Amino acid sequence: MLLRDIWYFAGPGEALKNGDFVGRVLLGQPLLIGRDHQGEVFAFRDICPHRGVPLSSGSPKTLDGRTTVECPYHGWQFGTDGRCALIPSLVMSQNLDPSRIRTRAYHVREVQGNIWVWIPAKEDLPVHVETPAPAVEPPVMPGVGEATPKYRETMIFSCDIDHAVIGLMDPAHGPFVHQSWWWRTQSSMHEKKKFFGPTIRGFSMRSHKPSSNSFVYKLLGGDVKTEIEFNLPGLRTEHITAGRHTILGLTTVTPLEETGKTEVTQTFYWDLPLLSVLKPFLRPFVTTFLRQDRDMVDLQQEGLRFNPRLMLINDADVQAKWYFQLKKEWDAHLAEARPFLNPVPETTLEWRS
């Protein structure tokens, strides 16, 4: 069950130069995501309405000072709003207005270096009907202002979004999947108690001192505190304060296909000069961490192909239960045209890890 009428992370802003575009598949839908010559991002359906060729296989053009995308099949050009701007084969006597031909345009925003695309609930609207404006603005990362990311890492997981998200919020797998000298070991497991509460579209583990068996946090020094937040459709933020410095980790989970292919991107912001110096040395640790999660969900697919009955337990899996409750409520609030009612209570959870 893929959520609609919500913002999805579509890619890093730094990957698109002015005049560039790229073809992407999000939620099983082909999108062309680009940046015009003035630096503004745009997105529309990556299919030429003439003969079905992916427009992203074409070339960037400029027509009357406007940025366009030229289809490689017959040279039709489309503006950033998805409207056809030029059909080269037309002659003066033919009464056809190219601008009446369109491909579906999507609402897109660039915030703090991240490109977000609004996936509407009704994608089967006639192409001439404008997609309703988003009800909310894209996610904004706290504590970083207008800063752009300092570091990113992306991997493709061969699983549905639900399994990627549940793995992301699972507090009990760390000593097993991520066991290492620089993170955690099974011998360091101990009882933990954390206070949780609802957010706008999810929940947060309220601000607390990091676990004593997380070696990496110790490198930051000072009075370190962290708050971890999850919001639909698949966004996890970890807001770390170390004295007067801030480190923000953003993990985005974006379904590429309807089933079986999900993109996980880890993005970091910081104002700690030492981390900028150490950035070349951080990559092996971040890639190892992501790869361990990816390898485990790949292994999980071996069992899931037999369609087993799965289970969730208290308290370690309560966050996963909340995730499914949040998804159900999101669909219900859209279907019933009413406000979203967050089902997550304020509570304390306990587990060993």
C-alpha positions in Angstrom: 0.0 0.0 0.0 1.9 3.1 -1.3 0.8 6.4 0.1 -0.5 9.2 -2.1 -1.1 12.9 -1.6 2.3 13.2 0.1 5.8 14.4 -0.6 8.5 11.9 -1.6 12.2 12.5 -1.8 13.1 12.4 -5.5 16.8 13.1 -5.5 19.6 15.4 -4.5 19.6 18.9 -5.8 23.3 19.0 -6.4 22.9 16.2 -9.0 21.1 18.6 -11.4 22.9 21.5 -13.1 20.9 24.2 -14.8 19.4 22.9 -18.0 19.8 19.2 -17.0 17.2 16.6 -16.5 17.0 12.9 -15.5 14.4 10.1 -15.8 13.3 8.4 -12.6 10.6 5.9 -11.6 8.8 6.8 -8.4 6.0 4.5 -7.1 6.0 2.8 -10.4 5.4 6.0 -12.3 8.0 7.4 -14.9 9.0 11.0 -14.1 11.4 13.4 -15.8 12.9 15.7 -13.1 14.9 18.7 -14.3 16.2 22.2 -13.7 15.6 25.0 -16.1 18.2 27.5 -17.1 17.2 29.9 -14.3 17.8 27.2 -11.7 14.1 26.2 -10.9 13.3 22.5 -10.7 10.4 20.9 -12.6 8.9 17.5 -13.0 6.5 15.8 -15.5 5.5 12.4 -16.7 8.4 10.9 -18.7 6.4 9.7 -21.6 5.9 11.6 -24.9 2.1 11.7 -25.5 2.8 11.3 -29.3 4.4 7.9 -29.5 5.3 6.9 -26.0 9.0 7.5 -26.1 10.7 8.5 -22.7 11.3 12.2 -22.9 14.3 11.9 -20.7 16.1 10.1 -23.6 15.9 13.4 -25.5 17.9 16.6 -25.4 17.6 19.9 -23.5 16.7 22.8 -25.7 15.9 26.5 -25.4 12.9 27.9 -27.3 12.1 31.6 -27.2 14.2 31.9 -24.0 12.3 29.0 -22.3 13.8 25.7 -21.2 12.4 22.7 -23.2 12.9 19.0 -23.5 13.1 17.6 -27.1 11.7 14.1 -27.8 14.3 12.1 -29.8 11.6 10.5 -32.0 10.0 13.4 -33.8 11.6 16.5 -32.2 8.5 17.6 -30.3 9.5 20.0 -27.5 7.9 20.2 -24.1 8.2 23.1 -21.7 8.8 22.8 -17.9 5.0 22.8 -17.4 4.6 19.7 -19.5 2.9 21.5 -22.4 4.1 20.9 -25.9 5.8 24.0 -27.3 6.9 22.9 -30.7 6.0 20.2 -33.4 8.6 20.5 -36.1 6.5 18.6 -38.7 3.6 21.1 -38.7 3.2 23.4 -41.7 1.5 26.8 -41.6 -1.8 25.6 -43.0 -2.3 22.9 -40.3 -4.6 24.2 -37.6 -3.1 22.5 -34.5 -2.1 24.3 -31.4 0.8 22.4 -29.8 0.1 23.9 -26.4 -3.1 21.8 -26.1 -0.9 18.7 -26.0 0.4 17.9 -22.6 2.1 15.4 -20.4 1.2 15.2 -16.7 3.1 17.9 -14.6 3.9 17.2 -11.0 4.3 19.6 -8.1 8.0 19.7 -7.2 10.0 21.7 -4.6 13.7 22.1 -3.7 14.3 22.6 0.0 17.7 22.6 1.7 19.3 20.8 -1.2 16.6 18.1 -1.4 14.2 17.7 -4.3 10.7 16.6 -3.3 7.8 15.5 -5.6 4.2 15.5 -4.6 2.5 12.2 -5.6 -1.2 12.9 -6.0 -4.0 10.6 -5.0 -5.7 10.9 -8.3 -3.1 10.3 -11.1 -5.8 9.2 -13.5 -7.2 12.7 -13.9 -7.4 13.9 -17.6 -4.1 15.5 -18.5 -5.7 18.9 -19.1 -7.0 19.0 -15.4 -4.4 20.5 -13.1 -3.3 18.4 -10.2 -4.6 19.9 -7.0 -2.1 22.0 -5.0 -0.3 20.1 -2.2 -2.0 20.5 1.2 1.3 20.9 3.0 4.8 22.1 2.2 7.8 19.6 1.8 9.7 18.5 4.9 12.1 21.0 6.4 15.0 19.8 8.4 15.3 21.5 11.8 18.3 23.4 13.0 20.1 23.8 9.7 18.4 26.9 8.2 19.1 27.1 4.4 22.2 24.9 4.5 22.7 22.3 1.9 23.9 18.7 2.7 27.5 18.0 3.6 27.4 14.3 2.7 25.1 11.8 1.0 25.0 8.0 0.3 22.4 6.1 -1.7 21.7 2.4 -2.1 18.9 0.4 -3.7 17.2 -2.2 -1.5 15.5 -5.2 -3.2 12.4 -5.0 -1.1 9.1 -3.2 -0.7 9.1 0.1 1.1 7.5 -1.4 4.2 10.4 -3.8 4.9 12.9 -1.0 4.3 11.1 1.4 6.7 10.6 -1.2 9.4 14.3 -2.1 9.2 15.0 1.6 9.5 13.1 2.0 12.8 13.9 -1.4 14.3 15.8 -0.8 17.6 16.7 -4.4 18.3 18.7 -5.4 15.2 21.7 -3.2 15.8 23.9 -5.6 17.8 23.3 -8.3 15.2 23.2 -6.6 11.8 25.5 -3.8 12.7 27.9 -5.4 15.1 31.3 -3.9 14.9 34.0 -2.3 17.1 32.9 1.2 16.1 29.2 0.7 16.6 27.8 -2.1 18.8 28.4 -5.7 19.8 26.1 -8.4 21.2 28.1 -8.3 24.5 27.2 -4.6 25.0 23.4 -5.2 24.9 21.5 -3.8 27.9 18.0 -2.6 28.7 16.8 0.7 27.3 13.9 2.9 28.1 12.8 5.7 25.8 9.9 8.2 25.8 7.9 8.6 22.6 5.3 11.0 21.4 3.3 11.9 18.3 4.5 14.4 15.6 2.5 15.8 12.7 2.7 12.7 10.5 4.6 10.2 12.7 6.3 10.0 16.0 9.6 10.9 17.8 11.9 9.4 20.4 12.2 12.5 22.5 15.6 14.1 23.2 17.9 11.9 25.2 21.5 11.0 25.7 22.7 8.4 23.2 23.1 4.9 24.3 26.4 4.2 26.0 27.2 1.3 23.7 27.2 3.6 20.6 30.9 4.3 20.2 30.5 6.8 17.3 28.6 9.3 19.4 31.6 9.5 21.8 33.7 11.0 19.1 31.6 14.2 19.2 32.5 14.9 22.8 30.7 17.3 25.1 27.1 17.0 26.2 25.6 15.0 23.3 21.8 14.7 23.0 19.8 13.2 20.2 16.2 13.2 19.1 15.0 10.7 16.5 11.8 11.3 14.5 9.9 9.3 11.9 7.3 10.7 9.6 5.3 9.3 6.7 5.9 8.2 4.0 9.4 7.1 5.0 11.5 9.9 6.6 13.7 9.4 9.5 15.6 12.4 11.0 18.2 12.3 13.8 18.8 15.7 15.3 22.1 15.6 17.3 23.4 18.4 19.5 26.9 18.4 20.7 27.5 21.5 22.8 26.8 24.4 20.5 27.1 22.2 17.3 24.4 20.5 15.4 24.5 17.3 13.3 21.4 16.3 11.4 20.9 12.9 9.7 18.1 12.5 7.2 17.2 9.1 5.9 14.7 8.9 3.1 13.0 5.7 1.8 11.5 6.1 -1.7 9.7 3.3 -3.4 10.8 3.1 -7.0 8.6 0.2 -8.2 5.2 -0.8 -6.9 7.0 -3.8 -5.3 10.5 -5.0 -4.8 12.7 -2.0 -5.4 13.3 0.8 -2.9 15.9 3.6 -2.7 17.4 4.5 0.6 19.4 7.8 0.8 21.3 8.9 3.9 21.9 12.7 4.0 23.9 14.6 6.6 24.1 18.2 7.6 26.5 19.6 10.2 28.2 22.7 11.4 31.1 20.8 13.2 34.4 21.7 11.3 36.0 18.4 12.4 33.4 16.4 10.5 34.2 18.3 7.3 37.9 17.4 7.7 37.0 13.8 8.4 34.5 13.4 5.6 36.7 11.3 3.3 37.1 8.8 6.2 33.4 8.7 7.1 32.3 7.2 3.7 33.5 3.6 4.5 31.5 3.6 7.8 28.3 5.0 6.3 28.4 2.7 3.2 29.1 -0.3 5.5 26.2 0.6 7.7 23.8 0.9 4.8 25.2 -2.2 3.1 24.6 -4.3 6.2 20.9 -3.2 6.2 20.6 -3.9 2.5 22.2 -7.3 2.7 19.8 -8.3 5.5 16.7 -7.3 3.6 18.0 -9.1 0.5 18.4 -12.2 2.7 14.9 -11.6 4.1 13.5 -11.9 0.6 14.6 -15.6 0.5 12.1 -16.3 3.2 9.4 -13.9 2.1 9.1 -15.6 -1.3 7.3 -18.4 0.6 4.7 -15.9 1.9 5.2 -16.7 5.6 3.0 -15.3 8.3 5.0 -12.6 10.1 4.7 -11.2 13.6 5.5 -8.1 15.7 6.2 -8.1 19.4 6.1 -5.6 22.2 8.0 -3.3 22.9 10.8 -3.6 20.3 8.3 -3.8 17.4 5.8 -1.2 18.6 7.3 1.5 16.2 6.6 -0.9 13.3 3.0 -1.3 14.6 2.7 2.5 14.7 3.9 2.7 11.1 1.2 0.5 9.8 -1.4 2.3 11.9 -0.2 5.7 10.5 -0.5 4.4 7.0 -4.0 3.1 7.6 -5.0 6.5 9.1 -3.4 8.4 6.2 -5.5 6.5 3.6 -8.7 6.8 5.8 -8.3 10.6 6.2 -8.0 11.0 2.4 -10.9 8.7 1.7 -13.2 10.4 4.3 -12.0 14.0 3.5 -11.2 14.8 7.1 -8.2 15.9 9.2 -5.4 13.3 9.8 -5.7 11.9 13.4 -2.3 10.6 14.6 -2.9 7.3 16.4 0.4 7.3 18.2 0.2 8.0 22.0 2.7 9.4 24.4 4.3 6.4 26.0 7.5 4.8 27.2 8.9 1.8 25.4 11.5 -0.7 26.8 13.7 -3.2 25.0 17.3 -4.7 25.0 19.8 -3.8 22.4 
